[in-house]
């Protein structure tokens, strides 16, 4: 069974912190990013090698009016990576495709509205600056999501969607929360895999990273036509099993595609910390990915819960994830909710609502677990 060994035992520690600051043992308060910035983690493995990594979301790397000139953007990227270097960061996950778009030069996905002001390649600048500071970059993509709010549903007409995505435009599913590619569609899976290969082919990247956007929780019967076609063609799986298989097929194919560029390349996933939600709402088969080879190298569950959370208490969740990771080839790196420090958690129940307000040592106690 894969174990998460705690720092106090002197063996292995794997934690991911989410929030608005990069924390290190030497500088926990002075390294601030954008208000939606970043997460960080330090990992020490069995061979005493270590790395510290951080996430940069599309909001941190978007091209604003103040950064539309390449020199200005290069200076901004330099300031980010200089801070990371000073903090000891070795790896950075950069969100280059948040909404079926590209903050990089792509022949597969349309240019993102978050980089349209630029006449330069955003990811090229980032990888060049990162290399200068000896920081490895992982491309962070959201595979299925086109938009996740009502307002953005009207950004593009059907004709524009077809121009942007070709055959895959016929496989777009609309739910109350947004628009998503149909995970069961072969052409969609192929487009996403080709997108990963394009990134690894054209940029100096350490790997590919995806987060917790799989099937939308409000999918309901939006894929009824596709499921009925599957059953008519002889498929025997129940709806939930079929959906999980669709996602796992993509995950395994992405893993294989990443490894085509070298065994040292990393494919990582950051799923929801709620195991039941993963399996029965998002249809992410995390039990399979954690126990069998060939699905991911690192799994980073978002354990954004306090000790007093009424439905998902931290210690219980951590124990459940440790039991899931039975494959020694998959590293378990729990994510901790640094961003909750000092604020009420309205989803934690009566006992846990003010835990983060009344206690300033929640993260420290979680690390010790």
Secondary structure in CASP SS format (residue, H / E / C, confidence):
PFRMAT SS
TARGET T0000
AUTHOR 0000-0000-0000
METHOD secondary structure of the structure
MODEL  1
X C 1.00
X C 1.00
X C 1.00
X C 1.00
X C 1.00
X C 1.00
X H 1.00
X H 1.00
X H 1.00
X C 1.00
X C 1.00
X C 1.00
X E 1.00
X E 1.00
X E 1.00
X E 1.00
X E 1.00
X E 1.00
X C 1.00
X C 1.00
X E 1.00
X C 1.00
X C 1.00
X C 1.00
X C 1.00
X C 1.00
X C 1.00
X C 1.00
X C 1.00
X C 1.00
X C 1.00
X E 1.00
X C 1.00
X C 1.00
X C 1.00
X C 1.00
X C 1.00
X C 1.00
X E 1.00
X E 1.00
X E 1.00
X E 1.00
X E 1.00
X E 1.00
X C 1.00
X C 1.00
X C 1.00
X C 1.00
X C 1.00
X E 1.00
X E 1.00
X E 1.00
X E 1.00
X E 1.00
X E 1.00
X E 1.00
X C 1.00
X H 1.00
X H 1.00
X H 1.00
X H 1.00
X C 1.00
X C 1.00
X C 1.00
X H 1.00
X H 1.00
X H 1.00
X C 1.00
X C 1.00
X H 1.00
X H 1.00
X H 1.00
X H 1.00
X H 1.00
X H 1.00
X H 1.00
X H 1.00
X H 1.00
X H 1.00
X H 1.00
X H 1.00
X H 1.00
X H 1.00
X H 1.00
X H 1.00
X H 1.00
X H 1.00
X C 1.00
X C 1.00
X C 1.00
X E 1.00
X E 1.00
X E 1.00
X E 1.00
X E 1.00
X E 1.00
X E 1.00
X C 1.00
X C 1.00
X C 1.00
X E 1.00
X E 1.00
X C 1.00
X C 1.00
X C 1.00
X C 1.00
X C 1.00
X C 1.00
X C 1.00
X E 1.00
X E 1.00
X C 1.00
X C 1.00
X C 1.00
X C 1.00
X C 1.00
X C 1.00
X C 1.00
X C 1.00
X C 1.00
X C 1.00
X H 1.00
X H 1.00
X H 1.00
X H 1.00
X H 1.00
X H 1.00
X H 1.00
X H 1.00
X H 1.00
X H 1.00
X H 1.00
X C 1.00
X C 1.00
X C 1.00
X E 1.00
X E 1.00
X E 1.00
X E 1.00
X E 1.00
X E 1.00
X C 1.00
X C 1.00
X C 1.00
X E 1.00
X E 1.00
X E 1.00
X C 1.00
X C 1.00
X C 1.00
X H 1.00
X H 1.00
X H 1.00
X H 1.00
X C 1.00
X C 1.00
X C 1.00
X H 1.00
X H 1.00
X H 1.00
X H 1.00
X H 1.00
X H 1.00
X H 1.00
X H 1.00
X H 1.00
X H 1.00
X H 1.00
X H 1.00
X H 1.00
X H 1.00
X E 1.00
X E 1.00
X E 1.00
X E 1.00
X C 1.00
X C 1.00
X E 1.00
X E 1.00
X E 1.00
X E 1.00
X C 1.00
X C 1.00
X C 1.00
X C 1.00
X H 1.00
X H 1.00
X H 1.00
X H 1.00
X H 1.00
X H 1.00
X H 1.00
X H 1.00
X H 1.00
X H 1.00
X H 1.00
X H 1.00
X H 1.00
X H 1.00
X H 1.00
X H 1.00
X H 1.00
X C 1.00
X C 1.00
X C 1.00
X C 1.00
X E 1.00
X E 1.00
X E 1.00
X E 1.00
X C 1.00
X C 1.00
X C 1.00
X C 1.00
X C 1.00
X C 1.00
X C 1.00
X C 1.00
X C 1.00
X C 1.00
X C 1.00
X C 1.00
X C 1.00
X H 1.00
X H 1.00
X H 1.00
X H 1.00
X H 1.00
X H 1.00
X H 1.00
X H 1.00
X H 1.00
X C 1.00
X C 1.00
X C 1.00
X C 1.00
X C 1.00
X C 1.00
X H 1.00
X H 1.00
X H 1.00
X H 1.00
X H 1.00
X H 1.00
X H 1.00
X H 1.00
X H 1.00
X H 1.00
X H 1.00
X H 1.00
X H 1.00
X H 1.00
X H 1.00
X H 1.00
X H 1.00
X H 1.00
X H 1.00
X H 1.00
X H 1.00
X C 1.00
X C 1.00
X C 1.00
X C 1.00
X C 1.00
X C 1.00
X E 1.00
X E 1.00
X E 1.00
X E 1.00
X C 1.00
X C 1.00
X E 1.00
X C 1.00
X C 1.00
X H 1.00
X H 1.00
X H 1.00
X H 1.00
X H 1.00
X H 1.00
X C 1.00
X C 1.00
X C 1.00
X C 1.00
X C 1.00
X H 1.00
X H 1.00
X H 1.00
X H 1.00
X H 1.00
X H 1.00
X C 1.00
X C 1.00
X C 1.00
X C 1.00
X C 1.00
X C 1.00
X E 1.00
X E 1.00
X C 1.00
X C 1.00
X E 1.00
X E 1.00
X C 1.00
X C 1.00
X C 1.00
X C 1.00
X C 1.00
X C 1.00
X C 1.00
X C 1.00
X C 1.00
X C 1.00
X H 1.00
X H 1.00
X H 1.00
X H 1.00
X H 1.00
X H 1.00
X H 1.00
X H 1.00
X H 1.00
X H 1.00
X H 1.00
X C 1.00
X C 1.00
X C 1.00
X C 1.00
X C 1.00
X C 1.00
X E 1.00
X E 1.00
X C 1.00
X E 1.00
X E 1.00
X E 1.00
X E 1.00
X H 1.00
X H 1.00
X H 1.00
X C 1.00
X C 1.00
X C 1.00
X C 1.00
X C 1.00
X C 1.00
X C 1.00
X C 1.00
X H 1.00
X H 1.00
X H 1.00
X H 1.00
X C 1.00
X C 1.00
X H 1.00
X H 1.00
X H 1.00
X H 1.00
X C 1.00
X C 1.00
X C 1.00
X H 1.00
X H 1.00
X H 1.00
X H 1.00
X H 1.00
X H 1.00
X H 1.00
X C 1.00
END
